[in-house]
Amino acid sequence: MKKVAILGSTGSIGGQTLEIIEDNMERFRVVALTANKNVPLISDQIKKFKPLMVAMADEQSAEELRGTLAKDDVKGITILTGEEGLITAAAESGADILVTSVVGSAGLVPTIKAIENGINIALANKETLVAAGEIVTKMAKERGVKLLPVDSEHNALFQSLRGHVDTGVKRLILTASGGPFWKKEVNELKEITPEEAVKHPRWNMGAKISIDSATMMNKALEVIEARWLFDIDGDNIDVLIHPQSIVHSMVEYIDGSVIAQMGVTDMKIPIAYALSYPARMENRMPELNLADLCKDGVGLTFFSPDLDRFPALVLAYKSLKVGGTMPAVMSAANEVAVSLFLEKKIVFLDIVQLVTEIMDKHKVIIAPDLDKTLEADLWARREAEKMGEIL
């Protein structure tokens, strides 16, 4: 049985991962779960999957969880707290594979510690590679650790590259749903509310990722992630808006061939592939019916993104060209900006503007180690908080 640890088990990806495991209990054993503060949900998960180790965000949540488990007569589980607890659950639970589905840079250090212990990574936390792609990929290669992408776009590229990696890749094409506002004019975006921005037309995601999709910062982060996952220059990574979200991404080869991965709009497909790799396992998904999808005569459509409407994409390519600590700063500043928007302290268009100004202020460190990367991340957060008070 493959032993699985999940960072962020109460989130969307973590919950779907557990649903897949529940359907395949003969193949997987859950050894560690982590959550922020959702005690009722993780209590249910503990009773069902009986992990050896659980980590909560703070001591108050941990104490509440201990009381809940004692009342339900659940014993023998180690309950940890804070960043150290997250790291221990990731790296010291005896897992064969770690699913990193926490949001933001919180997943970086636990992922690195897991890699140091030879644990394969099912990566659903794109900020890890955005902030420290060179460090993480080099370490994984040295230790023979597999980085298995869970994001639907990178999983699609991963599948489309199998058997072809050394045979002439010309470019990677990431598809994007476009989020809820891709047809709106720029001046219409001024009045967008958080409630409107979190309503993604295709995917059921958490608030932060939904806002990133609305600004297309999510796709900007994915461009950087793809650069490190697949060791390809940013100039050879393109983005197309594909509102139907059926073609999850494509690889173009030097002979003109384009190989794409397609499937119904459901994150369980890439999650299952990452868990079962290199094999495939049966997944209870509806079949993809292209004829039914195209019965209105429109079919599958693709559009080039409007960079005036979505300047976050410009920032992605800029950060890759500059390199060093710039991608980490972009990602960290965006996390703060999204939080400020959700708190209604800034408006929608301020998100990318704030990130731009923080990047312009940053003095880049080339080839940083992990400590310098984390310092840059912290600096960006502090500066973004200050700027948020001014905007």
C-alpha positions, 0 to 999 in steps of 0.5 A: 500500500502507498502511504499518503500524507496530505497538507491541507486535507480540509481544502478542495484538493485535499478533500478530493484526494481523500475521496479518491483514497476512500474509493481505493482503500486497498491501494492507499493508507493515509498516515498524516493530515494537516488543516488550518482551523477546521476542527469539525471536518478534520475530526471526521477525516480522522475517524474515517482514515485513522492517520498516525499524525495530524497537524493544526495551525495553532494550539487552540485548534489543536486543543479543540481537536484533542477534546473532540477526539477524546469525546469520540474515543479516538486514541493514539494519534499524534497532534502537532501545531504550527509550522513545525507541526506541518513540517513534521507531518510532511517529512516524518510520517513515513509517507511514500508520497506527500500531497501539498495542497496548502495555499501560498508559500506555507507549503515551501519549507515542508515540501523541501523537508519531505524531499530531503527525506526522499518522499515523492511530491504530488504538487498542488501548491504552485507557490513552492516552485514559483518562490524556489523552483531552482532550489526545489527541482535541483534537490528533487533531482539529486535525491531521485524524488518525483515531482508529480503535478496535480494542477490540471494544466501541469498534469496535462503537460506531464502526460503529454510529454511522457515518452517525448521529453527528449524528442524536440519540444518546441513550446508548452501551451497552458490553457486558461478558463479566463475566469469570470471576467475575461470578456469584460472591459478594463473599466468594468473591472473597477467595481468588481466585488470579492463575492463576484470574483470568487465565483469561478465559472468552471472550477470549485476552488478556495477563495485565494485561487479563485481570485487569482483566476479572476486576475489571471495571476493563477496562470502567471504563477503556472507559467513560472511553475511550468518553467521549473517543472519541465526545464523549459525557457519562459519564452517557450511557454504560451497561454491560451484562454479556453473557456470550456476547460476541456483541453487542459494543456498542450505540447507542441513539438518541432515537427509541428505535432501538438499533443494535448490532454483532454478530460471532463472538468474535474480535479479528481483526474489529475489527482488520481494520476499523481497518486497512482503514477506511473500506473493509471487507476479506474476513476469514477468520472463521467465520460468525455462526450465531445459530440454532446459538447459541440452539438450547438455548433460552437465546439471548443474555442481558444483565444489569446489573452488580452494583456491590458485586461490581464497584466499579471501575465506580463509580470510572470514573464518579467519575473522569469527574465529577471530571475533570482528572488523576483518570482518569490516577491511576486507571489508573496505580494500577490498573497497579501494583495488578495487578502486585502481585496477579500477584506475589502481594503483595496479594489480589484484592479489594485491587486496586480497594481500593488504586486507591480509596485512591490516588484519595482521596489525589490532589489533582486538577489540572483541565485538565492539560497533558501534563507534569502528566498524566505527573506525576500518573501517576508520583505514583500509581505511587509511592503505589500501590507504597508502599501495596502494602507496607502491605496 
